[in-house]
Amino acid sequence: MQADQRGFIRVNNRLETSVPGVWALGDVKGGPAFTHISFNDYQIVYANLMDGKGLTTDNRPVPYAVFTDPQLGRVGLTEKEARATGRRLKVGTIPMTWGRPRPSSATRRPG
């Protein structure tokens, strides 16, 4: 089995290693270290092995979240990338102050 210069197992877009019949999923293959990516790796390998499909990791969306206040999440194209494709867009923005919890009289401590 081959590893890259950082020690991750090399795989192709079907998550197959250089050893026939051996696949690598999740953190051992490098790439985004997200639980949902590892789960999607499993879905790809399972569908290919058990259902005879030809799924790959090509062009899969990689969502992410930043647990700030307020929280930030993203999946898909950035606005700049979408504009570069020539697609018609509708862009909405919300001030960062929206949705932030405010103390109420029920939660505020006296004094």
C-alpha positions as CSV (number, residue, x, y, z in Angstrom):
1,M,0.0,0.0,0.0
2,Q,1.3,3.4,-0.9
3,A,1.4,6.5,1.3
4,D,2.0,10.1,0.5
5,Q,4.7,12.3,1.9
6,R,2.6,13.1,4.9
7,G,1.8,9.4,5.7
8,F,-1.8,9.3,4.3
9,I,-2.8,6.3,2.4
10,R,-3.1,7.1,-1.3
11,V,-6.5,6.3,-2.9
12,N,-8.1,7.0,-6.2
13,N,-11.5,8.7,-6.6
14,R,-13.3,5.5,-5.7
15,L,-11.2,5.2,-2.5
16,E,-9.3,2.2,-3.8
17,T,-5.7,1.8,-2.6
18,S,-2.8,0.5,-4.6
19,V,-3.6,-3.0,-3.3
20,P,-6.5,-4.7,-5.2
21,G,-9.5,-5.3,-2.9
22,V,-8.3,-2.8,-0.3
23,W,-10.0,0.6,0.3
24,A,-9.2,3.5,2.6
25,L,-11.8,5.8,4.2
26,G,-11.8,8.7,6.5
27,D,-8.8,10.3,8.2
28,V,-6.3,7.7,7.0
29,K,-6.6,8.9,3.4
30,G,-6.1,12.6,4.1
31,G,-8.3,15.4,2.9
32,P,-11.0,17.2,5.0
33,A,-11.1,15.6,8.5
34,F,-14.9,15.9,9.0
35,T,-17.2,13.2,10.3
36,H,-19.6,13.8,7.4
37,I,-16.8,13.2,4.9
38,S,-15.8,9.9,6.5
39,F,-19.4,8.8,6.4
40,N,-19.7,9.8,2.8
41,D,-16.6,7.7,2.1
42,Y,-18.3,4.8,3.7
43,Q,-21.4,5.4,1.5
44,I,-19.3,5.5,-1.6
45,V,-17.4,2.2,-0.8
46,Y,-20.6,0.4,0.3
47,A,-22.6,1.4,-2.8
48,N,-19.7,0.4,-5.1
49,L,-19.1,-3.0,-3.4
50,M,-22.6,-4.0,-2.4
51,D,-24.8,-2.4,-5.0
52,G,-22.4,-2.4,-8.0
53,K,-22.5,1.4,-8.4
54,G,-19.7,3.6,-9.7
55,L,-19.7,6.4,-7.1
56,T,-16.7,8.6,-6.7
57,T,-15.5,11.5,-4.5
58,D,-15.4,13.7,-7.6
59,N,-17.3,17.0,-7.2
60,R,-18.9,16.1,-3.9
61,P,-19.9,19.2,-1.9
62,V,-17.9,19.6,1.4
63,P,-20.0,21.5,4.0
64,Y,-18.4,23.0,7.0
65,A,-19.5,24.9,10.1
66,V,-17.7,27.3,12.4
67,F,-19.2,27.4,15.9
68,T,-19.0,31.1,16.6
69,D,-21.8,33.3,17.8
70,P,-23.7,33.5,15.5
71,Q,-22.7,30.2,13.8
72,L,-21.5,30.1,10.2
73,G,-22.0,27.3,7.8
74,R,-21.3,26.8,4.1
75,V,-21.7,24.3,1.3
76,G,-21.3,24.7,-2.4
77,L,-20.0,27.6,-4.5
78,T,-18.9,30.9,-3.1
79,E,-20.7,34.0,-4.6
80,K,-17.6,34.7,-6.6
81,E,-17.4,31.2,-8.0
82,A,-21.1,31.2,-8.8
83,R,-20.8,34.5,-10.7
84,A,-17.9,33.2,-12.7
85,T,-20.1,30.4,-14.0
86,G,-22.5,33.0,-15.6
87,R,-25.4,31.7,-13.6
88,R,-28.2,34.1,-12.5
89,L,-28.0,34.6,-8.7
90,K,-30.0,35.9,-5.9
91,V,-27.9,36.9,-2.9
92,G,-29.2,37.6,0.5
93,T,-27.3,39.0,3.5
94,I,-28.2,39.2,7.1
95,P,-26.4,41.4,9.6
96,M,-24.3,39.5,12.1
97,T,-26.2,41.0,14.9
98,W,-29.5,39.3,13.9
99,G,-30.3,36.1,15.7
100,R,-28.0,36.8,18.6
101,P,-29.6,36.0,21.9
102,R,-30.4,38.9,24.1
103,P,-30.8,38.7,27.9
104,S,-34.4,39.0,28.9
105,S,-35.9,39.8,32.3
106,A,-36.5,36.1,32.8
107,T,-32.8,35.3,32.3
108,R,-31.1,38.4,33.6
109,R,-29.6,38.2,37.1
110,P,-30.6,41.0,39.5
111,G,-27.9,43.5,40.4
